[in-house]
Amino acid sequence: LPASIEPLPVDKPRYLAGLACGPLDVLDAIEAGVDMVDSSFCHQCTTQGYALTFPLKPPNSSTSDDSEEETKGKGKRKRTLVDEKDAGKDRDAPYVEEDAARRLLTGGDAFKTNLWALAYRADKRPLLPGCQCLACTRYMRAYVHHLLQCHEMTAAVLLDVHNYYHFNRFMEAAREAIGDGTWKD
């Protein structure tokens, strides 16, 4: 890759198409000088029933949820499949990486969680604690597991929403690191 990029003009964007690998390959591409990446990794994970969970610094939780207050004021309740009482304190806890051994035992790895695994059939946590995507704020792992088991198309929609949101946050963190001059750290 570095040999292919070296002769390209520095003032033009460098595009890498068809990258089907994970975040480490994206980091390698950025390190080599690639500006844009076209990757099918998120969708491949979705079709296999995986939720991306590789470590990221989650978005600031200091922002308030104004939509919640507005719906309460109008007498309407926000529709959700997560029962806040049952979800417990883990629901809004900052992202803490799951035990790697458990993910390996359930068919996941360091980058993703296998929601086909029976271990998630009663798991009331969001796909990724601390994630602010629609799938994580409104639905729990048990529900997505159930949708996968029933071959319901909504499972793929929710996983795509989460996976693309998480990958975009990953790319935002990379851009911030480059902009701040902390990329090499």
Phi and psi in degrees as GROMACS dihedral restraints (atoms count N, CA, C in turn):
[ dihedral_restraints ]
;  ai    aj    ak    al  type     phi  dphi    fc
    3     4     5     6     1   -59.4    20    10
    4     5     6     7     1   -35.4    20    10
    6     7     8     9     1   -66.8    20    10
    7     8     9    10     1   -31.1    20    10
    9    10    11    12     1   -77.0    20    10
   10    11    12    13     1   -31.3    20    10
   12    13    14    15     1   -86.5    20    10
   13    14    15    16     1   -30.3    20    10
   15    16    17    18     1   -53.1    20    10
   16    17    18    19     1   -44.7    20    10
   18    19    20    21     1   -76.9    20    10
   19    20    21    22     1    -7.9    20    10
   21    22    23    24     1   -73.6    20    10
   22    23    24    25     1   149.3    20    10
   24    25    26    27     1   -62.4    20    10
   25    26    27    28     1   140.0    20    10
   27    28    29    30     1   -71.0    20    10
   28    29    30    31     1   -30.3    20    10
   30    31    32    33     1   -84.5    20    10
   31    32    33    34     1     0.9    20    10
   33    34    35    36     1  -108.4    20    10
   34    35    36    37     1   147.7    20    10
   36    37    38    39     1   -68.3    20    10
   37    38    39    40     1   145.9    20    10
   39    40    41    42     1  -110.8    20    10
   40    41    42    43     1   123.5    20    10
   42    43    44    45     1  -116.0    20    10
   43    44    45    46     1   131.0    20    10
   45    46    47    48     1  -114.7    20    10
   46    47    48    49     1   113.2    20    10
   48    49    50    51     1   -97.7    20    10
   49    50    51    52     1   147.6    20    10
   51    52    53    54     1    76.6    20    10
   52    53    54    55     1    24.5    20    10
   54    55    56    57     1   -76.0    20    10
   55    56    57    58     1   113.6    20    10
   57    58    59    60     1  -107.8    20    10
   58    59    60    61     1    15.6    20    10
   60    61    62    63     1  -105.2    20    10
   61    62    63    64     1  -178.6    20    10
   63    64    65    66     1   -83.6    20    10
   64    65    66    67     1  -167.7    20    10
   66    67    68    69     1   -61.4    20    10
   67    68    69    70     1   -31.2    20    10
   69    70    71    72     1   -64.7    20    10
   70    71    72    73     1   -37.2    20    10
   72    73    74    75     1   -69.1    20    10
   73    74    75    76     1   -34.4    20    10
   75    76    77    78     1   -65.5    20    10
   76    77    78    79     1   -42.4    20    10
   78    79    80    81     1   -62.3    20    10
   79    80    81    82     1   -40.5    20    10
   81    82    83    84     1   -62.6    20    10
   82    83    84    85     1   -40.4    20    10
   84    85    86    87     1   -65.2    20    10
   85    86    87    88     1   -42.7    20    10
   87    88    89    90     1   -63.1    20    10
   88    89    90    91     1   -42.8    20    10
   90    91    92    93     1   -60.2    20    10
   91    92    93    94     1   -34.1    20    10
   93    94    95    96     1   -78.5    20    10
   94    95    96    97     1   -10.9    20    10
   96    97    98    99     1   110.2    20    10
   97    98    99   100     1    11.2    20    10
   99   100   101   102     1   -74.8    20    10
  100   101   102   103     1   136.9    20    10
  102   103   104   105     1   -97.7    20    10
  103   104   105   106     1   -34.7    20    10
  105   106   107   108     1  -130.5    20    10
  106   107   108   109     1   141.1    20    10
  108   109   110   111     1  -128.7    20    10
  109   110   111   112     1   136.2    20    10
  111   112   113   114     1  -111.5    20    10
  112   113   114   115     1   110.4    20    10
  114   115   116   117     1  -129.2    20    10
  115   116   117   118     1   140.9    20    10
  117   118   119   120     1  -101.8    20    10
  118   119   120   121     1     9.8    20    10
  120   121   122   123     1   -56.0    20    10
  121   122   123   124     1   -46.5    20    10
  123   124   125   126     1   -60.7    20    10
  124   125   126   127     1   -46.8    20    10
  126   127   128   129     1   -69.3    20    10
  127   128   129   130     1   -35.9    20    10
  129   130   131   132     1   -61.6    20    10
  130   131   132   133     1   -41.5    20    10
  132   133   134   135     1   -62.5    20    10
  133   134   135   136     1   -42.3    20    10
  135   136   137   138     1   -60.7    20    10
  136   137   138   139     1   -47.9    20    10
  138   139   140   141     1   -65.1    20    10
  139   140   141   142     1   -22.0    20    10
  141   142   143   144     1   -94.9    20    10
  142   143   144   145     1    -0.6    20    10
  144   145   146   147     1    83.8    20    10
  145   146   147   148     1    25.8    20    10
  147   148   149   150     1  -102.8    20    10
  148   149   150   151     1   143.3    20    10
  150   151   152   153     1  -107.0    20    10
  151   152   153   154     1   130.2    20    10
  153   154   155   156     1   -69.4    20    10
  154   155   156   157     1   131.9    20    10
  156   157   158   159     1  -138.9    20    10
  157   158   159   160     1    16.6    20    10
  159   160   161   162     1   -63.4    20    10
  160   161   162   163     1   150.0    20    10
  162   163   164   165     1   -59.0    20    10
  163   164   165   166     1   133.1    20    10
  165   166   167   168     1  -145.9    20    10
  166   167   168   169     1   156.9    20    10
  168   169   170   171     1   -81.6    20    10
  169   170   171   172     1   120.1    20    10
  171   172   173   174     1   -68.5    20    10
  172   173   174   175     1   162.0    20    10
  174   175   176   177     1   -62.0    20    10
  175   176   177   178     1   154.8    20    10
  177   178   179   180     1   -56.3    20    10
  178   179   180   181     1   128.8    20    10
  180   181   182   183     1   -89.5    20    10
  181   182   183   184     1     8.0    20    10
  183   184   185   186     1   -77.0    20    10
  184   185   186   187     1   -15.3    20    10
  186   187   188   189     1   -74.4    20    10
  187   188   189   190     1   135.6    20    10
  189   190   191   192     1   -86.4    20    10
  190   191   192   193     1   155.8    20    10
  192   193   194   195     1   -94.2    20    10
  193   194   195   196     1    89.7    20    10
  195   196   197   198     1   -67.1    20    10
  196   197   198   199     1   -31.0    20    10
  198   199   200   201     1   -64.2    20    10
  199   200   201   202     1   -32.6    20    10
  201   202   203   204     1   -63.6    20    10
  202   203   204   205     1   -44.6    20    10
  204   205   206   207     1   -66.3    20    10
  205   206   207   208     1   -41.6    20    10
  207   208   209   210     1   -62.6    20    10
  208   209   210   211     1   -42.3    20    10
  210   211   212   213     1   -68.8    20    10
  211   212   213   214     1   -33.6    20    10
  213   214   215   216     1   -68.3    20    10
  214   215   216   217     1   -38.6    20    10
  216   217   218   219     1   -66.0    20    10
  217   218   219   220     1   -29.3    20    10
  219   220   221   222     1   -90.1    20    10
  220   221   222   223     1     0.7    20    10
  222   223   224   225     1    82.9    20    10
  223   224   225   226     1     6.4    20    10
  225   226   227   228     1  -100.7    20    10
  226   227   228   229     1   148.6    20    10
  228   229   230   231     1  -108.1    20    10
  229   230   231   232     1   134.9    20    10
  231   232   233   234     1   -63.1    20    10
  232   233   234   235     1   130.0    20    10
  234   235   236   237     1   -73.0    20    10
  235   236   237   238     1   128.2    20    10
  237   238   239   240     1  -152.0    20    10
  238   239   240   241     1   151.5    20    10
  240   241   242   243     1  -104.3    20    10
  241   242   243   244     1     6.9    20    10
  243   244   245   246     1  -104.6    20    10
  244   245   246   247     1   118.9    20    10
  246   247   248   249     1   -83.6    20    10
  247   248   249   250     1   111.1    20    10
  249   250   251   252     1   -58.4    20    10
  250   251   252   253     1   -34.1    20    10
  252   253   254   255     1   -66.2    20    10
  253   254   255   256     1   -40.5    20    10
  255   256   257   258     1   -76.1    20    10
  256   257   258   259     1   -30.1    20    10
  258   259   260   261     1   -70.2    20    10
  259   260   261   262     1   -25.8    20    10
  261   262   263   264     1    71.8    20    10
  262   263   264   265     1  -167.9    20    10
  264   265   266   267     1   -71.3    20    10
  265   266   267   268     1   -21.1    20    10
  267   268   269   270     1   -65.4    20    10
  268   269   270   271     1   -20.0    20    10
  270   271   272   273     1   -56.5    20    10
  271   272   273   274     1   -49.4    20    10
  273   274   275   276     1  -106.9    20    10
  274   275   276   277     1    11.7    20    10
  276   277   278   279     1   -66.9    20    10
  277   278   279   280     1   151.2    20    10
  279   280   281   282     1   -61.7    20    10
  280   281   282   283     1   157.1    20    10
  282   283   284   285     1   -60.4    20    10
  283   284   285   286     1   122.6    20    10
  285   286   287   288     1  -124.8    20    10
  286   287   288   289     1   123.2    20    10
  288   289   290   291     1   -60.0    20    10
  289   290   291   292     1   132.1    20    10
  291   292   293   294     1   -63.0    20    10
  292   293   294   295     1   157.4    20    10
  294   295   296   297     1   -59.3    20    10
  295   296   297   298     1   124.1    20    10
  297   298   299   300     1   -60.1    20    10
  298   299   300   301     1   -35.9    20    10
  300   301   302   303     1   -63.0    20    10
  301   302   303   304     1   -39.9    20    10
  303   304   305   306     1   -65.3    20    10
  304   305   306   307     1   -43.5    20    10
  306   307   308   309     1   -62.4    20    10
  307   308   309   310     1   -39.6    20    10
  309   310   311   312     1   -65.4    20    10
  310   311   312   313     1   -39.5    20    10
  312   313   314   315     1   -67.5    20    10
  313   314   315   316     1   -26.3    20    10
  315   316   317   318     1   -98.5    20    10
  316   317   318   319     1    11.1    20    10
  318   319   320   321     1    90.8    20    10
  319   320   321   322     1     9.7    20    10
  321   322   323   324     1   -95.3    20    10
  322   323   324   325     1  -168.3    20    10
  324   325   326   327     1  -152.1    20    10
  325   326   327   328     1  -162.7    20    10
  327   328   329   330     1   -68.3    20    10
  328   329   330   331     1   -14.6    20    10
  330   331   332   333     1  -109.1    20    10
  331   332   333   334     1   -20.8    20    10
  333   334   335   336     1  -150.6    20    10
  334   335   336   337     1   160.0    20    10
  336   337   338   339     1  -113.3    20    10
  337   338   339   340     1   131.7    20    10
  339   340   341   342     1   -85.9    20    10
  340   341   342   343     1   102.9    20    10
  342   343   344   345     1   -79.6    20    10
  343   344   345   346     1    -2.6    20    10
  345   346   347   348     1   -73.3    20    10
  346   347   348   349     1   -23.6    20    10
  348   349   350   351     1   -62.4    20    10
  349   350   351   352     1   139.1    20    10
  351   352   353   354     1   -64.4    20    10
  352   353   354   355     1   -18.6    20    10
  354   355   356   357     1   -60.9    20    10
  355   356   357   358     1   -20.3    20    10
  357   358   359   360     1   -99.9    20    10
  358   359   360   361     1     6.1    20    10
  360   361   362   363     1   -66.3    20    10
  361   362   363   364     1   -21.7    20    10
  363   364   365   366     1  -126.6    20    10
  364   365   366   367     1    18.3    20    10
  366   367   368   369     1   -82.4    20    10
  367   368   369   370     1   113.5    20    10
  369   370   371   372     1   -93.0    20    10
  370   371   372   373     1    10.8    20    10
  372   373   374   375     1   -82.4    20    10
  373   374   375   376     1   159.2    20    10
  375   376   377   378     1   -68.2    20    10
  376   377   378   379     1   169.3    20    10
  378   379   380   381     1   -55.1    20    10
  379   380   381   382     1   -41.2    20    10
  381   382   383   384     1  -141.2    20    10
  382   383   384   385     1   108.2    20    10
  384   385   386   387     1   -55.6    20    10
  385   386   387   388     1   132.6    20    10
  387   388   389   390     1    94.5    20    10
  388   389   390   391     1   -15.1    20    10
  390   391   392   393     1   -74.4    20    10
  391   392   393   394     1   140.7    20    10
  393   394   395   396     1  -104.6    20    10
  394   395   396   397     1    13.6    20    10
  396   397   398   399     1   -70.8    20    10
  397   398   399   400     1   164.2    20    10
  399   400   401   402     1   -58.3    20    10
  400   401   402   403     1   -41.9    20    10
  402   403   404   405     1   -64.5    20    10
  403   404   405   406     1   -40.2    20    10
  405   406   407   408     1   -78.6    20    10
  406   407   408   409     1   -30.7    20    10
  408   409   410   411     1   -81.3    20    10
  409   410   411   412     1   -20.5    20    10
  411   412   413   414     1  -116.6    20    10
  412   413   414   415     1   -19.7    20    10
  414   415   416   417     1  -128.3    20    10
  415   416   417   418     1   159.3    20    10
  417   418   419   420     1  -114.2    20    10
  418   419   420   421     1   165.6    20    10
  420   421   422   423     1   -58.0    20    10
  421   422   423   424     1   -39.7    20    10
  423   424   425   426     1   -60.4    20    10
  424   425   426   427     1   -39.6    20    10
  426   427   428   429     1   -67.0    20    10
  427   428   429   430     1   -44.8    20    10
  429   430   431   432     1   -65.3    20    10
  430   431   432   433     1   -38.6    20    10
  432   433   434   435     1   -58.8    20    10
  433   434   435   436     1   -46.1    20    10
  435   436   437   438     1   -60.2    20    10
  436   437   438   439     1   -43.9    20    10
  438   439   440   441     1   -62.3    20    10
  439   440   441   442     1   -39.5    20    10
  441   442   443   444     1   -64.2    20    10
  442   443   444   445     1   -45.1    20    10
  444   445   446   447     1   -62.0    20    10
  445   446   447   448     1   -32.8    20    10
  447   448   449   450     1   -87.9    20    10
  448   449   450   451     1     0.1    20    10
  450   451   452   453     1    57.0    20    10
  451   452   453   454     1    38.6    20    10
  453   454   455   456     1   -83.4    20    10
  454   455   456   457     1   134.1    20    10
  456   457   458   459     1   -62.9    20    10
  457   458   459   460     1   -25.7    20    10
  459   460   461   462     1   -60.8    20    10
  460   461   462   463     1   -29.2    20    10
  462   463   464   465     1   -59.6    20    10
  463   464   465   466     1   -45.7    20    10
  465   466   467   468     1   -65.6    20    10
  466   467   468   469     1   -37.0    20    10
  468   469   470   471     1   -63.9    20    10
  469   470   471   472     1   -49.0    20    10
  471   472   473   474     1   -64.4    20    10
  472   473   474   475     1   -41.5    20    10
  474   475   476   477     1   -66.5    20    10
  475   476   477   478     1   -39.4    20    10
  477   478   479   480     1   -62.4    20    10
  478   479   480   481     1   -44.6    20    10
  480   481   482   483     1   -56.4    20    10
  481   482   483   484     1   -49.6    20    10
  483   484   485   486     1   -66.0    20    10
  484   485   486   487     1   -48.9    20    10
  486   487   488   489     1   -62.4    20    10
  487   488   489   490     1   -43.3    20    10
  489   490   491   492     1   -69.6    20    10
  490   491   492   493     1   -37.3    20    10
  492   493   494   495     1   -61.8    20    10
  493   494   495   496     1   -47.3    20    10
  495   496   497   498     1   -63.9    20    10
  496   497   498   499     1   -42.3    20    10
  498   499   500   501     1   -67.2    20    10
  499   500   501   502     1   -36.8    20    10
  501   502   503   504     1   -64.7    20    10
  502   503   504   505     1   -38.4    20    10
  504   505   506   507     1   -63.1    20    10
  505   506   507   508     1   -37.6    20    10
  507   508   509   510     1   -61.1    20    10
  508   509   510   511     1   -45.4    20    10
  510   511   512   513     1   -68.0    20    10
  511   512   513   514     1   -36.6    20    10
  513   514   515   516     1   -61.1    20    10
  514   515   516   517     1   -42.9    20    10
  516   517   518   519     1   -63.0    20    10
  517   518   519   520     1   -38.4    20    10
  519   520   521   522     1   -65.3    20    10
  520   521   522   523     1   -44.3    20    10
  522   523   524   525     1   -62.4    20    10
  523   524   525   526     1   -41.8    20    10
  525   526   527   528     1   -62.0    20    10
  526   527   528   529     1   -43.1    20    10
  528   529   530   531     1   -63.0    20    10
  529   530   531   532     1   -40.1    20    10
  531   532   533   534     1   -66.9    20    10
  532   533   534   535     1   -44.8    20    10
  534   535   536   537     1   -64.7    20    10
  535   536   537   538     1   -36.2    20    10
  537   538   539   540     1   -81.1    20    10
  538   539   540   541     1   -10.7    20    10
  540   541   542   543     1    78.5    20    10
  541   542   543   544     1    18.5    20    10
  543   544   545   546     1  -105.8    20    10
  544   545   546   547     1    14.9    20    10
  546   547   548   549     1   -60.1    20    10
  547   548   549   550     1   -42.6    20    10
  549   550   551   552     1   -70.8    20    10
  550   551   552   553     1   -18.7    20    10
